[in-house]
Amino acid sequence: MLFLTMSSTGVRVGECVVLKPENIDFKERCLWVWVEKKERPVRVPKYFPKFYGKKLKSYLDVFSNRMRLCGHLFPDRHNVSHVSLKQAGHIFRQTLDRVGLSEYYALSGNRKLRYFTTNSLRKTFASYQSSLEQARMVLHHANSKITKRHYYATLKERKKEMIEAAFEEF
């Protein structure tokens, strides 16, 4: 559920692991996340799709006792605190191993990048936005230079896939 949260909302791993049940707003379909900005932390909404809301409700039903013990949406295995960044990275790599993706590199154009990381989920989320400006807004970047530097290749690849898929039908 941790990784589904990241890929469905665009939250960073550090923002995700510290989420609490009270950060969920089902009426507005968003998670309220504290984002570190230059001057001070800012509380921002991270909107989620309907399918994620249904999965989140099921998750809350199953794990509510564990969450009550530590107060976090994603408790560690001892139910004392939240999952750490190190644990989240380890679980992510185990998941990649389990589904057979650990040996593959993420591609950006013709360049090989690092292995998939938890940040790959944020890039996937950004790739589903219709424009660079929309990606900037939902990722809460101060300006489009940041978005372009980190996500432009991903956005271009996604658009190329969409165009190719559209023309395959003809």
PyRosetta script that sets phi, psi and omega in degrees:
from pyrosetta import init, pose_from_sequence

init()
pose = pose_from_sequence("MLFLTMSSTGVRVGECVVLKPENIDFKERCLWVWVEKKERPVRVPKYFPKFYGKKLKSYLDVFSNRMRLCGHLFPDRHNVSHVSLKQAGHIFRQTLDRVGLSEYYALSGNRKLRYFTTNSLRKTFASYQSSLEQARMVLHHANSKITKRHYYATLKERKKEMIEAAFEEF")
pose.set_psi(1, -31.9)
pose.set_omega(1, 178.4)
pose.set_phi(2, -56.5)
pose.set_psi(2, -48.1)
pose.set_omega(2, -176.1)
pose.set_phi(3, -75.5)
pose.set_psi(3, -31.5)
pose.set_omega(3, 174.4)
pose.set_phi(4, -64.9)
pose.set_psi(4, -38.3)
pose.set_omega(4, 176.8)
pose.set_phi(5, -61.1)
pose.set_psi(5, -44.8)
pose.set_omega(5, -178.9)
pose.set_phi(6, -65.3)
pose.set_psi(6, -43.9)
pose.set_omega(6, -177.5)
pose.set_phi(7, -77.4)
pose.set_psi(7, -20.7)
pose.set_omega(7, -179.5)
pose.set_phi(8, -90.2)
pose.set_psi(8, -19.3)
pose.set_omega(8, -176.0)
pose.set_phi(9, -122.8)
pose.set_psi(9, -17.3)
pose.set_omega(9, -178.6)
pose.set_phi(10, 82.5)
pose.set_psi(10, 11.5)
pose.set_omega(10, 178.9)
pose.set_phi(11, -72.2)
pose.set_psi(11, 149.9)
pose.set_omega(11, 175.2)
pose.set_phi(12, -76.0)
pose.set_psi(12, 159.9)
pose.set_omega(12, -177.8)
pose.set_phi(13, -60.6)
pose.set_psi(13, -40.0)
pose.set_omega(13, 179.6)
pose.set_phi(14, -65.5)
pose.set_psi(14, -33.4)
pose.set_omega(14, 176.7)
pose.set_phi(15, -73.5)
pose.set_psi(15, -34.4)
pose.set_omega(15, -174.9)
pose.set_phi(16, -73.1)
pose.set_psi(16, -44.9)
pose.set_omega(16, -174.2)
pose.set_phi(17, -66.0)
pose.set_psi(17, -23.1)
pose.set_omega(17, -178.6)
pose.set_phi(18, -95.0)
pose.set_psi(18, 4.3)
pose.set_omega(18, 179.0)
pose.set_phi(19, -61.8)
pose.set_psi(19, 145.7)
pose.set_omega(19, 177.2)
pose.set_phi(20, -120.1)
pose.set_psi(20, 155.6)
pose.set_omega(20, 179.7)
pose.set_phi(21, -53.6)
pose.set_psi(21, -33.0)
pose.set_omega(21, -179.9)
pose.set_phi(22, -72.2)
pose.set_psi(22, -8.6)
pose.set_omega(22, 175.4)
pose.set_phi(23, -80.3)
pose.set_psi(23, -4.7)
pose.set_omega(23, -177.4)
pose.set_phi(24, -92.4)
pose.set_psi(24, 131.1)
pose.set_omega(24, 175.6)
pose.set_phi(25, -123.9)
pose.set_psi(25, 95.5)
pose.set_omega(25, -178.0)
pose.set_phi(26, -69.1)
pose.set_psi(26, -30.5)
pose.set_omega(26, 179.9)
pose.set_phi(27, -63.8)
pose.set_psi(27, -45.2)
pose.set_omega(27, 179.3)
pose.set_phi(28, -88.8)
pose.set_psi(28, -5.5)
pose.set_omega(28, -176.5)
pose.set_phi(29, 53.6)
pose.set_psi(29, 57.0)
pose.set_omega(29, 178.2)
pose.set_phi(30, -148.4)
pose.set_psi(30, 160.1)
pose.set_omega(30, 170.7)
pose.set_phi(31, -107.4)
pose.set_psi(31, 133.4)
pose.set_omega(31, 176.3)
pose.set_phi(32, -91.6)
pose.set_psi(32, 118.8)
pose.set_omega(32, -172.4)
pose.set_phi(33, -122.2)
pose.set_psi(33, 139.7)
pose.set_omega(33, 173.7)
pose.set_phi(34, -89.3)
pose.set_psi(34, 121.8)
pose.set_omega(34, -178.9)
pose.set_phi(35, -113.4)
pose.set_psi(35, 130.3)
pose.set_omega(35, 178.3)
pose.set_phi(36, -76.5)
pose.set_psi(36, 119.3)
pose.set_omega(36, 174.0)
pose.set_phi(37, -111.8)
pose.set_psi(37, 174.9)
pose.set_omega(37, -174.9)
pose.set_phi(38, -55.6)
pose.set_psi(38, -48.0)
pose.set_omega(38, -174.9)
pose.set_phi(39, -81.3)
pose.set_psi(39, -44.3)
pose.set_omega(39, -173.5)
pose.set_phi(40, -166.4)
pose.set_psi(40, 166.0)
pose.set_omega(40, 175.7)
pose.set_phi(41, -66.6)
pose.set_psi(41, 143.3)
pose.set_omega(41, -179.5)
pose.set_phi(42, -125.9)
pose.set_psi(42, 135.9)
pose.set_omega(42, 178.1)
pose.set_phi(43, -89.0)
pose.set_psi(43, 120.0)
pose.set_omega(43, -177.6)
pose.set_phi(44, -127.4)
pose.set_psi(44, 150.1)
pose.set_omega(44, 176.4)
pose.set_phi(45, -84.7)
pose.set_psi(45, 138.9)
pose.set_omega(45, 172.5)
pose.set_phi(46, -117.5)
pose.set_psi(46, 103.1)
pose.set_omega(46, -174.4)
pose.set_phi(47, -75.0)
pose.set_psi(47, 147.5)
pose.set_omega(47, -179.5)
pose.set_phi(48, -128.4)
pose.set_psi(48, 154.0)
pose.set_omega(48, 179.7)
pose.set_phi(49, -75.0)
pose.set_psi(49, 163.4)
pose.set_omega(49, -177.2)
pose.set_phi(50, -57.5)
pose.set_psi(50, -43.6)
pose.set_omega(50, -177.0)
pose.set_phi(51, -59.8)
pose.set_psi(51, -36.6)
pose.set_omega(51, 179.6)
pose.set_phi(52, -68.0)
pose.set_psi(52, -39.8)
pose.set_omega(52, 178.3)
pose.set_phi(53, -57.6)
pose.set_psi(53, -41.7)
pose.set_omega(53, 178.5)
pose.set_phi(54, -64.8)
pose.set_psi(54, -44.2)
pose.set_omega(54, 179.6)
pose.set_phi(55, -65.8)
pose.set_psi(55, -37.3)
pose.set_omega(55, 179.7)
pose.set_phi(56, -65.8)
pose.set_psi(56, -40.3)
pose.set_omega(56, 177.5)
pose.set_phi(57, -62.0)
pose.set_psi(57, -42.2)
pose.set_omega(57, 177.4)
pose.set_phi(58, -62.8)
pose.set_psi(58, -43.4)
pose.set_omega(58, 179.4)
pose.set_phi(59, -60.0)
pose.set_psi(59, -44.6)
pose.set_omega(59, 179.8)
pose.set_phi(60, -61.9)
pose.set_psi(60, -39.1)
pose.set_omega(60, 178.5)
pose.set_phi(61, -62.1)
pose.set_psi(61, -43.4)
pose.set_omega(61, -176.1)
pose.set_phi(62, -74.4)
pose.set_psi(62, -40.3)
pose.set_omega(62, -172.1)
pose.set_phi(63, -107.5)
pose.set_psi(63, 16.2)
pose.set_omega(63, -176.3)
pose.set_phi(64, -60.9)
pose.set_psi(64, -36.9)
pose.set_omega(64, 179.1)
pose.set_phi(65, -64.0)
pose.set_psi(65, -42.7)
pose.set_omega(65, 178.8)
pose.set_phi(66, -65.5)
pose.set_psi(66, -39.9)
pose.set_omega(66, -180.0)
pose.set_phi(67, -66.8)
pose.set_psi(67, -36.4)
pose.set_omega(67, -179.9)
pose.set_phi(68, -62.7)
pose.set_psi(68, -34.8)
pose.set_omega(68, -178.8)
pose.set_phi(69, -67.5)
pose.set_psi(69, -39.0)
pose.set_omega(69, -176.1)
pose.set_phi(70, -111.4)
pose.set_psi(70, -16.6)
pose.set_omega(70, 177.8)
pose.set_phi(71, 85.4)
pose.set_psi(71, 4.2)
pose.set_omega(71, -178.2)
pose.set_phi(72, -116.0)
pose.set_psi(72, 154.5)
pose.set_omega(72, -179.9)
pose.set_phi(73, -67.4)
pose.set_psi(73, -32.7)
pose.set_omega(73, -178.7)
pose.set_phi(74, -124.1)
pose.set_psi(74, 84.7)
pose.set_omega(74, -177.0)
pose.set_phi(75, -71.6)
pose.set_psi(75, 153.6)
pose.set_omega(75, 173.9)
pose.set_phi(76, -73.5)
pose.set_psi(76, 176.7)
pose.set_omega(76, -174.4)
pose.set_phi(77, -68.0)
pose.set_psi(77, -16.4)
pose.set_omega(77, 179.1)
pose.set_phi(78, -98.2)
pose.set_psi(78, -0.7)
pose.set_omega(78, -179.2)
pose.set_phi(79, 59.1)
pose.set_psi(79, 30.5)
pose.set_omega(79, -178.9)
pose.set_phi(80, -99.4)
pose.set_psi(80, -37.9)
pose.set_omega(80, -176.8)
pose.set_phi(81, -145.3)
pose.set_psi(81, -168.8)
pose.set_omega(81, 176.6)
pose.set_phi(82, -85.0)
pose.set_psi(82, 164.4)
pose.set_omega(82, 175.3)
pose.set_phi(83, -60.4)
pose.set_psi(83, 135.8)
pose.set_omega(83, 179.7)
pose.set_phi(84, -81.1)
pose.set_psi(84, 164.7)
pose.set_omega(84, 176.7)
pose.set_phi(85, -60.5)
pose.set_psi(85, -40.3)
pose.set_omega(85, 179.4)
pose.set_phi(86, -63.1)
pose.set_psi(86, -44.8)
pose.set_omega(86, 178.3)
pose.set_phi(87, -63.0)
pose.set_psi(87, -41.9)
pose.set_omega(87, -179.9)
pose.set_phi(88, -61.7)
pose.set_psi(88, -43.1)
pose.set_omega(88, 177.9)
pose.set_phi(89, -63.3)
pose.set_psi(89, -41.6)
pose.set_omega(89, 179.2)
pose.set_phi(90, -64.1)
pose.set_psi(90, -45.8)
pose.set_omega(90, 179.0)
pose.set_phi(91, -62.2)
pose.set_psi(91, -39.4)
pose.set_omega(91, 179.0)
pose.set_phi(92, -62.0)
pose.set_psi(92, -46.3)
pose.set_omega(92, 178.9)
pose.set_phi(93, -64.0)
pose.set_psi(93, -38.3)
pose.set_omega(93, 176.2)
pose.set_phi(94, -62.5)
pose.set_psi(94, -40.5)
pose.set_omega(94, 179.3)
pose.set_phi(95, -64.1)
pose.set_psi(95, -43.1)
pose.set_omega(95, 177.3)
pose.set_phi(96, -60.4)
pose.set_psi(96, -42.1)
pose.set_omega(96, 177.4)
pose.set_phi(97, -59.9)
pose.set_psi(97, -45.1)
pose.set_omega(97, -176.7)
pose.set_phi(98, -61.9)
pose.set_psi(98, -36.5)
pose.set_omega(98, -177.9)
pose.set_phi(99, -97.3)
pose.set_psi(99, 4.6)
pose.set_omega(99, 174.3)
pose.set_phi(100, 81.1)
pose.set_psi(100, 24.2)
pose.set_omega(100, -179.6)
pose.set_phi(101, -106.2)
pose.set_psi(101, -0.5)
pose.set_omega(101, -173.1)
pose.set_phi(102, -65.6)
pose.set_psi(102, -26.2)
pose.set_omega(102, -176.9)
pose.set_phi(103, -90.1)
pose.set_psi(103, -5.3)
pose.set_omega(103, -176.7)
pose.set_phi(104, -94.8)
pose.set_psi(104, 144.2)
pose.set_omega(104, 175.4)
pose.set_phi(105, -92.7)
pose.set_psi(105, 150.7)
pose.set_omega(105, 169.8)
pose.set_phi(106, -76.5)
pose.set_psi(106, 138.3)
pose.set_omega(106, -179.1)
pose.set_phi(107, -108.0)
pose.set_psi(107, 140.0)
pose.set_omega(107, 174.2)
pose.set_phi(108, -130.5)
pose.set_psi(108, 100.9)
pose.set_omega(108, -173.7)
pose.set_phi(109, 67.2)
pose.set_psi(109, -125.4)
pose.set_omega(109, 178.2)
pose.set_phi(110, -101.9)
pose.set_psi(110, 4.3)
pose.set_omega(110, -179.0)
pose.set_phi(111, -90.6)
pose.set_psi(111, 143.9)
pose.set_omega(111, 171.4)
pose.set_phi(112, -93.9)
pose.set_psi(112, 130.7)
pose.set_omega(112, 178.3)
pose.set_phi(113, -104.8)
pose.set_psi(113, -172.6)
pose.set_omega(113, 176.8)
pose.set_phi(114, -61.4)
pose.set_psi(114, 169.1)
pose.set_omega(114, 171.7)
pose.set_phi(115, -58.9)
pose.set_psi(115, 162.9)
pose.set_omega(115, 176.4)
pose.set_phi(116, -56.4)
pose.set_psi(116, 141.0)
pose.set_omega(116, 177.4)
pose.set_phi(117, -129.2)
pose.set_psi(117, 176.2)
pose.set_omega(117, 176.8)
pose.set_phi(118, -61.7)
pose.set_psi(118, -27.9)
pose.set_omega(118, 177.7)
pose.set_phi(119, -68.1)
pose.set_psi(119, -19.8)
pose.set_omega(119, 175.7)
pose.set_phi(120, -59.9)
pose.set_psi(120, -30.6)
pose.set_omega(120, 178.9)
pose.set_phi(121, -67.7)
pose.set_psi(121, -38.7)
pose.set_omega(121, 176.8)
pose.set_phi(122, -66.2)
pose.set_psi(122, -39.1)
pose.set_omega(122, 177.8)
pose.set_phi(123, -65.9)
pose.set_psi(123, -38.6)
pose.set_omega(123, 176.5)
pose.set_phi(124, -61.1)
pose.set_psi(124, -45.6)
pose.set_omega(124, 177.2)
pose.set_phi(125, -57.9)
pose.set_psi(125, -46.0)
pose.set_omega(125, -179.3)
pose.set_phi(126, -62.3)
pose.set_psi(126, -33.7)
pose.set_omega(126, -176.6)
pose.set_phi(127, -67.2)
pose.set_psi(127, -18.9)
pose.set_omega(127, -180.0)
pose.set_phi(128, -88.5)
pose.set_psi(128, 0.9)
pose.set_omega(128, 177.2)
pose.set_phi(129, -82.9)
pose.set_psi(129, 151.5)
pose.set_omega(129, -172.6)
pose.set_phi(130, -79.4)
pose.set_psi(130, -18.6)
pose.set_omega(130, -179.0)
pose.set_phi(131, -152.4)
pose.set_psi(131, 167.2)
pose.set_omega(131, 177.1)
pose.set_phi(132, -62.6)
pose.set_psi(132, -39.6)
pose.set_omega(132, -179.9)
pose.set_phi(133, -66.2)
pose.set_psi(133, -40.7)
pose.set_omega(133, 178.1)
pose.set_phi(134, -65.4)
pose.set_psi(134, -41.4)
pose.set_omega(134, 177.1)
pose.set_phi(135, -60.5)
pose.set_psi(135, -43.1)
pose.set_omega(135, 178.6)
pose.set_phi(136, -57.7)
pose.set_psi(136, -44.1)
pose.set_omega(136, -177.2)
pose.set_phi(137, -67.0)
pose.set_psi(137, -47.2)
pose.set_omega(137, -177.1)
pose.set_phi(138, -73.4)
pose.set_psi(138, -22.7)
pose.set_omega(138, 176.4)
pose.set_phi(139, -89.1)
pose.set_psi(139, -5.0)
pose.set_omega(139, 178.4)
pose.set_phi(140, 59.5)
pose.set_psi(140, 43.9)
pose.set_omega(140, 174.3)
pose.set_phi(141, -86.0)
pose.set_psi(141, 145.6)
pose.set_omega(141, -178.7)
pose.set_phi(142, -65.9)
pose.set_psi(142, -36.7)
pose.set_omega(142, 178.8)
pose.set_phi(143, -146.9)
pose.set_psi(143, 165.4)
pose.set_omega(143, -174.4)
pose.set_phi(144, -73.4)
pose.set_psi(144, -15.0)
pose.set_omega(144, 177.7)
pose.set_phi(145, -61.1)
pose.set_psi(145, -41.0)
pose.set_omega(145, 179.9)
pose.set_phi(146, -64.2)
pose.set_psi(146, -47.6)
pose.set_omega(146, -179.3)
pose.set_phi(147, -61.7)
pose.set_psi(147, -45.3)
pose.set_omega(147, -178.4)
pose.set_phi(148, -62.0)
pose.set_psi(148, -42.6)
pose.set_omega(148, -178.1)
pose.set_phi(149, -62.7)
pose.set_psi(149, -40.4)
pose.set_omega(149, -173.2)
pose.set_phi(150, -96.4)
pose.set_psi(150, -25.4)
pose.set_omega(150, -170.1)
pose.set_phi(151, -126.8)
pose.set_psi(151, -5.4)
pose.set_omega(151, -173.8)
pose.set_phi(152, -60.8)
pose.set_psi(152, -43.4)
pose.set_omega(152, 179.9)
pose.set_phi(153, -61.2)
pose.set_psi(153, -40.6)
pose.set_omega(153, 179.0)
pose.set_phi(154, -64.2)
pose.set_psi(154, -43.4)
pose.set_omega(154, 179.0)
pose.set_phi(155, -63.0)
pose.set_psi(155, -42.3)
pose.set_omega(155, 179.6)
pose.set_phi(156, -63.8)
pose.set_psi(156, -42.7)
pose.set_omega(156, 179.4)
pose.set_phi(157, -61.5)
pose.set_psi(157, -42.5)
pose.set_omega(157, -179.2)
pose.set_phi(158, -63.7)
pose.set_psi(158, -43.8)
pose.set_omega(158, 178.9)
pose.set_phi(159, -63.4)
pose.set_psi(159, -40.4)
pose.set_omega(159, 178.7)
pose.set_phi(160, -61.7)
pose.set_psi(160, -43.8)
pose.set_omega(160, 178.0)
pose.set_phi(161, -60.3)
pose.set_psi(161, -42.4)
pose.set_omega(161, -179.3)
pose.set_phi(162, -63.9)
pose.set_psi(162, -42.1)
pose.set_omega(162, 179.8)
pose.set_phi(163, -66.1)
pose.set_psi(163, -45.3)
pose.set_omega(163, 179.9)
pose.set_phi(164, -62.1)
pose.set_psi(164, -40.4)
pose.set_omega(164, 179.4)
pose.set_phi(165, -64.9)
pose.set_psi(165, -37.3)
pose.set_omega(165, -179.6)
pose.set_phi(166, -65.8)
pose.set_psi(166, -39.0)
pose.set_omega(166, -177.6)
pose.set_phi(167, -81.1)
pose.set_psi(167, -16.6)
pose.set_omega(167, 176.5)
pose.set_phi(168, -65.5)
pose.set_psi(168, -26.1)
pose.set_omega(168, -178.5)
pose.set_phi(169, -69.5)
pose.set_psi(169, -23.3)
pose.set_omega(169, -176.6)
pose.set_phi(170, -86.0)
pose.dump_pdb("model.pdb")
